[in-house]
């Protein structure tokens, strides 16, 4: 099982109505969100401060764990820029079944850096507008965060696969 999402970034300078990523670059976003009919969503916010490398790294690790847990539980993960001034990013998760949602929450619950507190205090329901504006992580998050989070998620998924193979 491959744990690394294959997403793309396509930047274009001549867009009529540009969408921008966090770095201010223009990107082409010409697809309609096909996830608008999905019903069971959770959302969380992670801050990625540019002036605090340690805090940024910690948040990237949390995003990596969440991304890995989403992959392991067949959960869609998306993102959108919440507050550009605060470097706040919203992460959205859509669940295809109640069982997969519970598995996802169990993985979060057993993570020492998140636990029940994260579930109780950080997860909320996104609005319909947020769901429609959300895009794949690599189209929204800064490149360094995507790289860090992908390494965490891939390592997590590989270790789970190794544990399953040993059983």
N, CA and C atoms as a LAMMPS dump frame, in Angstrom:
ITEM: TIMESTEP
0
ITEM: NUMBER OF ATOMS
501
ITEM: BOX BOUNDS ff ff ff
-5.0000000000000000e+02 5.0000000000000000e+02
-5.0000000000000000e+02 5.0000000000000000e+02
-5.0000000000000000e+02 5.0000000000000000e+02
ITEM: ATOMS id mol type element x y z
1 1 1 N 0.847 -1.172 0
2 1 2 C 0 0 0
3 1 3 C 0.892 1.233 0
4 2 1 N 0.661 2.103 -0.941
5 2 2 C 1.424 3.337 -1.039
6 2 3 C 0.745 4.392 -0.195
7 3 1 N 1.502 5.038 0.681
8 3 2 C 0.917 5.969 1.637
9 3 3 C 1.111 7.42 1.223
10 4 1 N 1.782 7.669 0.135
11 4 2 C 2.053 9.041 -0.274
12 4 3 C 1.023 9.446 -1.303
13 5 1 N 0.338 10.514 -1.037
14 5 2 C -0.687 11.002 -1.935
15 5 3 C -0.054 11.555 -3.202
16 6 1 N -0.661 11.262 -4.331
17 6 2 C -0.138 11.845 -5.555
18 6 3 C -1.027 13.021 -5.908
19 7 1 N -0.539 14.177 -5.6
20 7 2 C -1.238 15.42 -5.892
21 7 3 C -0.3 16.317 -6.666
22 8 1 N -0.821 17.337 -7.24
23 8 2 C 0.013 18.185 -8.066
24 8 3 C -0.192 19.642 -7.718
25 9 1 N 0.787 20.417 -8.112
26 9 2 C 0.693 21.874 -8.044
27 9 3 C 0.895 22.4 -9.454
28 10 1 N -0.034 23.211 -9.924
29 10 2 C 0.115 23.795 -11.241
30 10 3 C -0.043 25.297 -11.092
31 11 1 N 1.034 26.008 -11.29
32 11 2 C 1.022 27.455 -11.143
33 11 3 C 0.892 28.101 -12.522
34 12 1 N 0.09 29.137 -12.596
35 12 2 C -0.119 29.814 -13.851
36 12 3 C -0.222 31.309 -13.575
37 13 1 N 0.475 32.11 -14.348
38 13 2 C 0.553 33.549 -14.082
39 13 3 C -0.614 34.328 -14.665
40 14 1 N -1.344 33.774 -15.614
41 14 2 C -2.344 34.554 -16.335
42 14 3 C -3.781 34.181 -16.024
43 15 1 N -4.089 33.825 -14.811
44 15 2 C -5.456 33.465 -14.481
45 15 3 C -6.332 34.705 -14.399
46 16 1 N -7.568 34.575 -14.886
47 16 2 C -8.513 35.683 -14.816
48 16 3 C -8.879 36.004 -13.368
49 17 1 N -9.295 34.978 -12.631
50 17 2 C -9.637 35.117 -11.221
51 17 3 C -8.746 34.165 -10.454
52 18 1 N -7.586 34.618 -10.03
53 18 2 C -6.628 33.685 -9.437
54 18 3 C -7.039 33.195 -8.065
55 19 1 N -6.767 31.916 -7.827
56 19 2 C -6.78 31.344 -6.492
57 19 3 C -5.332 31.417 -6.055
58 20 1 N -5.07 31.643 -4.786
59 20 2 C -3.677 31.698 -4.368
60 20 3 C -3.416 30.694 -3.279
61 21 1 N -2.189 30.183 -3.286
62 21 2 C -1.791 29.341 -2.175
63 21 3 C -1.185 30.237 -1.118
64 22 1 N -0.6 29.669 -0.096
65 22 2 C -0.12 30.442 1.027
66 22 3 C 1.067 31.33 0.695
67 23 1 N 1.783 30.984 -0.354
68 23 2 C 2.968 31.766 -0.696
69 23 3 C 2.632 32.9 -1.661
70 24 1 N 1.353 33.065 -1.992
71 24 2 C 0.947 34.149 -2.867
72 24 3 C 1.072 33.801 -4.335
73 25 1 N 1.515 32.606 -4.666
74 25 2 C 1.632 32.191 -6.056
75 25 3 C 0.253 31.871 -6.598
76 26 1 N 0.064 32.147 -7.873
77 26 2 C -1.21 31.818 -8.496
78 26 3 C -1.201 30.35 -8.861
79 27 1 N -2.346 29.701 -8.683
80 27 2 C -2.446 28.312 -9.086
81 27 3 C -3.765 28.078 -9.783
82 28 1 N -3.753 27.144 -10.699
83 28 2 C -4.95 26.831 -11.452
84 28 3 C -5.782 25.835 -10.663
85 29 1 N -7.025 26.162 -10.44
86 29 2 C -7.93 25.302 -9.696
87 29 3 C -9.188 25.152 -10.543
88 30 1 N -9.138 24.263 -11.527
89 30 2 C -10.232 24.156 -12.481
90 30 3 C -11.077 22.906 -12.296
91 31 1 N -11.055 22.319 -11.113
92 31 2 C -11.901 21.158 -10.901
93 31 3 C -12.986 21.477 -9.882
94 32 1 N -14.1 20.816 -10.061
95 32 2 C -15.204 20.967 -9.132
96 32 3 C -15.007 19.981 -7.983
97 33 1 N -15.272 20.387 -6.774
98 33 2 C -15.14 19.449 -5.66
99 33 3 C -16.208 18.363 -5.769
100 34 1 N -15.77 17.131 -5.879
101 34 2 C -16.7 16.014 -6.015
102 34 3 C -17.07 15.43 -4.661
103 35 1 N -16.606 16.058 -3.591
104 35 2 C -16.883 15.559 -2.248
105 35 3 C -18.02 16.318 -1.575
106 36 1 N -18.721 17.167 -2.319
107 36 2 C -19.763 17.999 -1.71
108 36 3 C -20.955 17.202 -1.204
109 37 1 N -21.118 15.958 -1.651
110 37 2 C -22.248 15.161 -1.183
111 37 3 C -21.893 14.269 0.004
112 38 1 N -20.649 14.294 0.439
113 38 2 C -20.245 13.498 1.597
114 38 3 C -20.791 14.161 2.862
115 39 1 N -21.24 13.336 3.791
116 39 2 C -22.027 13.854 4.924
117 39 3 C -21.302 13.934 6.264
118 40 1 N -20.315 13.092 6.51
119 40 2 C -19.71 13.012 7.84
120 40 3 C -18.312 13.625 7.821
121 41 1 N -18.187 14.83 8.34
122 41 2 C -16.938 15.589 8.288
123 41 3 C -16.488 16.018 9.683
124 42 1 N -15.176 16.123 9.85
125 42 2 C -14.572 16.786 10.998
126 42 3 C -13.546 17.766 10.46
127 43 1 N -13.291 18.796 11.231
128 43 2 C -12.351 19.836 10.842
129 43 3 C -11.51 20.205 12.06
130 44 1 N -10.256 20.541 11.828
131 44 2 C -9.382 21.049 12.876
132 44 3 C -8.544 22.166 12.284
133 45 1 N -7.949 22.972 13.136
134 45 2 C -7.098 24.075 12.691
135 45 3 C -5.696 23.85 13.232
136 46 1 N -4.714 23.999 12.364
137 46 2 C -3.307 23.955 12.768
138 46 3 C -2.648 25.263 12.349
139 47 1 N -1.838 25.8 13.235
140 47 2 C -1.107 27.035 12.975
141 47 3 C 0.313 26.673 12.545
142 48 1 N 0.777 27.325 11.49
143 48 2 C 2.114 27.073 10.944
144 48 3 C 2.912 28.367 10.936
145 49 1 N 3.351 28.808 12.119
146 49 2 C 4.055 30.093 12.196
147 49 3 C 5.378 30.066 11.432
148 50 1 N 5.617 31.124 10.69
149 50 2 C 6.873 31.23 9.933
150 50 3 C 8.044 31.609 10.832
151 51 1 N 7.753 32.27 11.952
152 51 2 C 8.819 32.796 12.815
153 51 3 C 9.158 31.883 13.994
154 52 1 N 8.565 30.681 14.043
155 52 2 C 8.837 29.732 15.128
156 52 3 C 9.018 28.336 14.532
157 53 1 N 10.251 28.012 14.129
158 53 2 C 10.495 26.73 13.455
159 53 3 C 10.074 25.509 14.281
160 54 1 N 10.248 25.582 15.595
161 54 2 C 9.88 24.45 16.439
162 54 3 C 8.367 24.225 16.438
163 55 1 N 7.602 25.289 16.568
164 55 2 C 6.14 25.178 16.546
165 55 3 C 5.648 24.734 15.169
166 56 1 N 6.274 25.244 14.121
167 56 2 C 5.905 24.861 12.752
168 56 3 C 6.172 23.367 12.533
169 57 1 N 7.313 22.895 13.015
170 57 2 C 7.667 21.49 12.875
171 57 3 C 6.691 20.602 13.647
172 58 1 N 6.333 21.016 14.86
173 58 2 C 5.378 20.245 15.661
174 58 3 C 4.026 20.16 14.952
175 59 1 N 3.554 21.279 14.414
176 59 2 C 2.28 21.283 13.689
177 59 3 C 2.355 20.422 12.429
178 60 1 N 3.49 20.465 11.74
179 60 2 C 3.665 19.623 10.551
180 60 3 C 3.617 18.143 10.936
181 61 1 N 4.164 17.804 12.098
182 61 2 C 4.097 16.42 12.564
183 61 3 C 2.654 16.012 12.865
184 62 1 N 1.914 16.886 13.512
185 62 2 C 0.499 16.6 13.797
186 62 3 C -0.244 16.388 12.476
187 63 1 N -0.01 17.249 11.505
188 63 2 C -0.645 17.11 10.195
189 63 3 C -0.243 15.774 9.569
190 64 1 N 1.021 15.406 9.704
191 64 2 C 1.492 14.132 9.175
192 64 3 C 0.785 12.946 9.809
193 65 1 N 0.64 12.977 11.122
194 65 2 C -0.085 11.901 11.799
195 65 3 C -1.535 11.853 11.329
196 66 1 N -2.187 13.01 11.265
197 66 2 C -3.581 13.042 10.822
198 66 3 C -3.716 12.531 9.387
199 67 1 N -2.797 12.923 8.527
200 67 2 C -2.791 12.479 7.133
201 67 3 C -2.592 10.962 7.07
202 68 1 N -1.669 10.445 7.863
203 68 2 C -1.44 9 7.916
204 68 3 C -2.656 8.258 8.435
205 69 1 N -3.261 8.756 9.516
206 69 2 C -4.455 8.127 10.073
207 69 3 C -5.592 8.138 9.042
208 70 1 N -5.707 9.238 8.31
209 70 2 C -6.737 9.324 7.271
210 70 3 C -6.504 8.243 6.218
211 71 1 N -5.272 8.089 5.81
212 71 2 C -4.973 7.071 4.797
213 71 3 C -5.285 5.667 5.318
214 72 1 N -4.911 5.399 6.54
215 72 2 C -5.117 4.071 7.121
216 72 3 C -6.585 3.725 7.319
217 73 1 N -7.446 4.734 7.39
218 73 2 C -8.864 4.498 7.669
219 73 3 C -9.773 4.881 6.499
220 74 1 N -9.199 5.002 5.305
221 74 2 C -9.988 5.321 4.117
222 74 3 C -10.761 6.635 4.281
223 75 1 N -10.092 7.618 4.84
224 75 2 C -10.692 8.915 5.128
225 75 3 C -10.125 9.97 4.175
226 76 1 N -11 10.757 3.581
227 76 2 C -10.539 11.835 2.703
228 76 3 C -9.972 12.955 3.567
229 77 1 N -8.812 13.492 3.178
230 77 2 C -8.239 14.631 3.904
231 77 3 C -8.029 15.781 2.935
232 78 1 N -8.501 16.949 3.344
233 78 2 C -8.416 18.163 2.54
234 78 3 C -7.967 19.313 3.437
235 79 1 N -7.656 20.448 2.813
236 79 2 C -7.219 21.606 3.597
237 79 3 C -7.683 22.895 2.93
238 80 1 N -7.699 23.943 3.713
239 80 2 C -7.882 25.292 3.182
240 80 3 C -7.226 26.273 4.125
241 81 1 N -6.854 27.399 3.574
242 81 2 C -6.224 28.45 4.365
243 81 3 C -7.312 29.136 5.168
244 82 1 N -7.204 29.057 6.49
245 82 2 C -8.218 29.65 7.36
246 82 3 C -8.004 31.137 7.558
247 83 1 N -6.841 31.493 8.088
248 83 2 C -6.514 32.893 8.366
249 83 3 C -5.079 33.137 7.926
250 84 1 N -4.892 33.807 6.788
251 84 2 C -3.534 34.001 6.281
252 84 3 C -2.646 34.803 7.234
253 85 1 N -3.216 35.753 7.95
254 85 2 C -2.413 36.567 8.873
255 85 3 C -1.881 35.75 10.048
256 86 1 N -2.618 34.728 10.443
257 86 2 C -2.207 33.888 11.572
258 86 3 C -1.552 32.591 11.105
259 87 1 N -1.41 32.421 9.775
260 87 2 C -0.881 31.169 9.222
261 87 3 C -1.666 29.977 9.747
262 88 1 N -2.992 30.124 9.767
263 88 2 C -3.89 29.084 10.252
264 88 3 C -4.469 28.312 9.077
265 89 1 N -4.366 27.006 9.149
266 89 2 C -4.855 26.122 8.096
267 89 3 C -5.908 25.198 8.666
268 90 1 N -7.003 25.058 7.941
269 90 2 C -8.062 24.146 8.339
270 90 3 C -7.832 22.818 7.631
271 91 1 N -7.898 21.738 8.381
272 91 2 C -7.782 20.387 7.839
273 91 3 C -9.144 19.726 7.977
274 92 1 N -9.656 19.211 6.884
275 92 2 C -10.977 18.605 6.87
276 92 3 C -10.851 17.118 6.577
277 93 1 N -11.676 16.331 7.238
278 93 2 C -11.655 14.883 7.096
279 93 3 C -13.08 14.395 6.858
280 94 1 N -13.262 13.602 5.799
281 94 2 C -14.562 13.042 5.457
282 94 3 C -14.502 11.528 5.615
283 95 1 N -15.488 10.985 6.299
284 95 2 C -15.501 9.567 6.633
285 95 3 C -16.562 8.839 5.816
286 96 1 N -16.196 7.673 5.292
287 96 2 C -17.137 6.912 4.471
288 96 3 C -18.031 5.991 5.302
289 97 1 N -17.66 5.786 6.563
290 97 2 C -18.509 4.971 7.43
291 97 3 C -18.262 5.353 8.887
292 98 1 N -19.232 5.084 9.758
293 98 2 C -19.024 5.351 11.183
294 98 3 C -17.869 4.537 11.77
295 99 1 N -17.672 3.327 11.254
296 99 2 C -16.582 2.483 11.747
297 99 3 C -15.218 3.091 11.412
298 100 1 N -15.084 3.605 10.192
299 100 2 C -13.818 4.23 9.8
300 100 3 C -13.575 5.519 10.586
301 101 1 N -14.634 6.246 10.885
302 101 2 C -14.497 7.451 11.708
303 101 3 C -14.004 7.07 13.103
304 102 1 N -14.579 6.03 13.666
305 102 2 C -14.168 5.596 15.007
306 102 3 C -12.719 5.108 15.009
307 103 1 N -12.312 4.407 13.955
308 103 2 C -10.913 3.969 13.84
309 103 3 C -9.983 5.177 13.782
310 104 1 N -10.356 6.18 12.989
311 104 2 C -9.569 7.408 12.88
312 104 3 C -9.44 8.078 14.248
313 105 1 N -10.565 8.223 14.937
314 105 2 C -10.547 8.869 16.251
315 105 3 C -9.767 8.051 17.278
316 106 1 N -9.819 6.73 17.169
317 106 2 C -9.024 5.885 18.064
318 106 3 C -7.529 6.13 17.849
319 107 1 N -7.112 6.243 16.599
320 107 2 C -5.695 6.51 16.309
321 107 3 C -5.271 7.858 16.889
322 108 1 N -6.132 8.869 16.743
323 108 2 C -5.845 10.186 17.33
324 108 3 C -5.79 10.072 18.852
325 109 1 N -6.748 9.36 19.413
326 109 2 C -6.855 9.197 20.867
327 109 3 C -5.591 8.577 21.457
328 110 1 N -4.987 7.614 20.75
329 110 2 C -3.821 6.902 21.279
330 110 3 C -2.499 7.574 20.944
331 111 1 N -2.545 8.714 20.275
332 111 2 C -1.333 9.483 19.994
333 111 3 C -1.042 10.363 21.215
334 112 1 N 0.145 10.213 21.795
335 112 2 C 0.493 10.952 23.019
336 112 3 C 0.437 12.467 22.858
337 113 1 N 0.678 12.963 21.653
338 113 2 C 0.667 14.409 21.433
339 113 3 C -0.734 14.959 21.186
340 114 1 N -1.706 14.088 20.979
341 114 2 C -3.067 14.547 20.705
342 114 3 C -4.034 14.035 21.779
343 115 1 N -4.373 12.779 21.747
344 115 2 C -5.236 12.186 22.755
345 115 3 C -6.666 12.685 22.742
346 116 1 N -7.381 12.38 23.826
347 116 2 C -8.775 12.807 23.959
348 116 3 C -8.927 14.32 23.935
349 117 1 N -7.944 15.037 24.495
350 117 2 C -8.023 16.502 24.491
351 117 3 C -8.142 17.047 23.076
352 118 1 N -7.37 16.482 22.154
353 118 2 C -7.422 16.943 20.758
354 118 3 C -8.805 16.68 20.183
355 119 1 N -9.343 15.5 20.445
356 119 2 C -10.668 15.144 19.923
357 119 3 C -11.731 16.078 20.494
358 120 1 N -11.677 16.323 21.787
359 120 2 C -12.7 17.137 22.444
360 120 3 C -12.569 18.625 22.17
361 121 1 N -11.333 19.128 22.025
362 121 2 C -11.121 20.576 21.926
363 121 3 C -10.753 21.083 20.541
364 122 1 N -10.257 20.219 19.676
365 122 2 C -9.754 20.7 18.396
366 122 3 C -10.616 20.326 17.196
367 123 1 N -11.366 19.25 17.28
368 123 2 C -12.223 18.862 16.164
369 123 3 C -13.561 19.564 16.259
370 124 1 N -14.063 19.981 15.101
371 124 2 C -15.37 20.622 14.984
372 124 3 C -15.962 20.228 13.634
373 125 1 N -17.172 20.6 13.383
374 125 2 C -17.8 20.342 12.084
375 125 3 C -17.545 21.528 11.164
376 126 1 N -17.078 21.263 9.946
377 126 2 C -16.872 22.362 9.009
378 126 3 C -18.2 22.819 8.403
379 127 1 N -18.196 24.033 7.888
380 127 2 C -19.377 24.544 7.192
381 127 3 C -19.394 23.998 5.763
382 128 1 N -20.529 24.087 5.122
383 128 2 C -20.646 23.665 3.72
384 128 3 C -19.7 24.484 2.852
385 129 1 N -19.575 25.759 3.129
386 129 2 C -18.67 26.623 2.363
387 129 3 C -17.212 26.164 2.512
388 130 1 N -16.816 25.807 3.716
389 130 2 C -15.451 25.308 3.933
390 130 3 C -15.22 24.012 3.166
391 131 1 N -16.201 23.137 3.17
392 131 2 C -16.077 21.87 2.432
393 131 3 C -15.905 22.144 0.945
394 132 1 N -16.666 23.065 0.41
395 132 2 C -16.591 23.376 -1.021
396 132 3 C -15.264 24.045 -1.398
397 133 1 N -14.678 24.82 -0.493
398 133 2 C -13.423 25.519 -0.774
399 133 3 C -12.185 24.664 -0.517
400 134 1 N -12.34 23.57 0.219
401 134 2 C -11.196 22.736 0.58
402 134 3 C -10.609 22.055 -0.652
403 135 1 N -9.307 21.828 -0.59
404 135 2 C -8.567 21.213 -1.691
405 135 3 C -7.585 20.192 -1.113
406 136 1 N -6.997 19.355 -1.959
407 136 2 C -5.969 18.422 -1.48
408 136 3 C -4.852 19.166 -0.745
409 137 1 N -4.287 18.507 0.256
410 137 2 C -3.296 19.141 1.131
411 137 3 C -2.173 19.838 0.364
412 138 1 N -1.625 19.181 -0.642
413 138 2 C -0.467 19.736 -1.349
414 138 3 C -0.802 20.976 -2.165
415 139 1 N -2.077 21.217 -2.415
416 139 2 C -2.468 22.432 -3.124
417 139 3 C -2.605 23.62 -2.18
418 140 1 N -2.63 23.364 -0.891
419 140 2 C -2.924 24.423 0.069
420 140 3 C -1.765 24.667 1.039
421 141 1 N -1.236 23.608 1.613
422 141 2 C -0.199 23.748 2.638
423 141 3 C 1.136 24.16 2.029
424 142 1 N 1.963 24.861 2.8
425 142 2 C 3.302 25.211 2.312
426 142 3 C 4.106 23.946 1.992
427 143 1 N 4.968 24.054 1.005
428 143 2 C 5.716 22.9 0.519
429 143 3 C 6.538 22.213 1.605
430 144 1 N 7.181 22.998 2.481
431 144 2 C 7.99 22.374 3.535
432 144 3 C 7.125 21.562 4.5
433 145 1 N 5.922 22.024 4.745
434 145 2 C 5.002 21.313 5.64
435 145 3 C 4.492 20.046 4.969
436 146 1 N 4.17 20.132 3.679
437 146 2 C 3.723 18.946 2.943
438 146 3 C 4.811 17.881 2.976
439 147 1 N 6.05 18.282 2.745
440 147 2 C 7.164 17.337 2.751
441 147 3 C 7.312 16.678 4.116
442 148 1 N 7.341 17.487 5.173
443 148 2 C 7.484 16.968 6.541
444 148 3 C 6.315 16.043 6.887
445 149 1 N 5.097 16.489 6.612
446 149 2 C 3.907 15.706 6.94
447 149 3 C 3.874 14.402 6.148
448 150 1 N 4.292 14.435 4.904
449 150 2 C 4.291 13.229 4.078
450 150 3 C 5.288 12.198 4.601
451 151 1 N 6.442 12.658 5.058
452 151 2 C 7.424 11.738 5.639
453 151 3 C 6.846 11.078 6.896
454 152 1 N 6.208 11.861 7.74
455 152 2 C 5.586 11.317 8.96
456 152 3 C 4.508 10.301 8.582
457 153 1 N 3.626 10.67 7.655
458 153 2 C 2.536 9.785 7.259
459 153 3 C 3.064 8.499 6.623
460 154 1 N 4.057 8.618 5.755
461 154 2 C 4.614 7.434 5.098
462 154 3 C 5.289 6.515 6.108
463 155 1 N 6.006 7.092 7.054
464 155 2 C 6.658 6.294 8.1
465 155 3 C 5.616 5.588 8.954
466 156 1 N 4.568 6.305 9.323
467 156 2 C 3.48 5.725 10.107
468 156 3 C 2.833 4.567 9.354
469 157 1 N 2.499 4.783 8.103
470 157 2 C 1.847 3.745 7.305
471 157 3 C 2.769 2.543 7.114
472 158 1 N 4.047 2.78 6.883
473 158 2 C 5.004 1.683 6.703
474 158 3 C 5.127 0.866 7.987
475 159 1 N 5.141 1.539 9.135
476 159 2 C 5.275 0.789 10.392
477 159 3 C 4.026 -0.036 10.67
478 160 1 N 2.865 0.457 10.32
479 160 2 C 1.62 -0.292 10.486
480 160 3 C 1.633 -1.507 9.56
481 161 1 N 2.056 -1.302 8.319
482 161 2 C 2.139 -2.407 7.371
483 161 3 C 3.13 -3.456 7.85
484 162 1 N 4.278 -3.018 8.401
485 162 2 C 5.26 -3.956 8.943
486 162 3 C 4.658 -4.767 10.092
487 163 1 N 3.889 -4.086 10.964
488 163 2 C 3.248 -4.779 12.089
489 163 3 C 2.228 -5.796 11.578
490 164 1 N 1.489 -5.46 10.535
491 164 2 C 0.49 -6.384 9.978
492 164 3 C 1.174 -7.583 9.336
493 165 1 N 2.296 -7.337 8.652
494 165 2 C 3.022 -8.429 7.988
495 165 3 C 3.619 -9.391 9.013
496 166 1 N 4.027 -8.882 10.153
497 166 2 C 4.653 -9.721 11.191
498 166 3 C 3.62 -10.586 11.916
499 167 1 N 2.344 -10.18 11.857
500 167 2 C 1.298 -10.922 12.585
501 167 3 C 0.952 -12.22 11.905
